[in-house]
Amino acid sequence: MHSLGTEIKKIRVQNKLSQEEFAMRINKLHSLSITKGMVSKWESGSIEPKTRMLKAIAETFNVSIDEILGLIIPVKQDKIETIAAHIDNDLTELELKEIKKYIQFIKSQRK
């Protein structure tokens, strides 16, 4: 189950910050006075951050408030693979046509 504290901790850990460093980074950018203890209480779920604190977290770490609240599951961009990512500029027109034909064949197999 989703928890606001879990999401905040996930953001902190992904950025390789201690609770104190996490608070200091937000404070520096937003002139707030978040303490290590506040971060600890947010993560444990004993208190929830105020709206302006959520906004500061989102802006500082480039995430949406919806993500912090668990309303959006972010897509891992590094896992997405496309054919276009593997096409070199040195393909001939004939090779590109063959690739397009194969794509159409794969699509035709859906059902």
Sequence and secondary structure as in RCSB ss.txt:
>XXXX:A:sequence
MHSLGTEIKKIRVQNKLSQEEFAMRINKLHSLSITKGMVSKWESGSIEPKTRMLKAIAETFNVSIDEILGLIIPV
KQDKIETIAAHIDNDLTELELKEIKKYIQFIKSQRK
>XXXX:A:secstr
   HHHHHHHHHHHTT  HHHHHHHHHHHHT    HHHHHHHHHTSS   HHHHHHHHHHHT  HHHHTTSS   
 GGG   SGGG  TT  HHHHHHHHHHHHHHHHT  
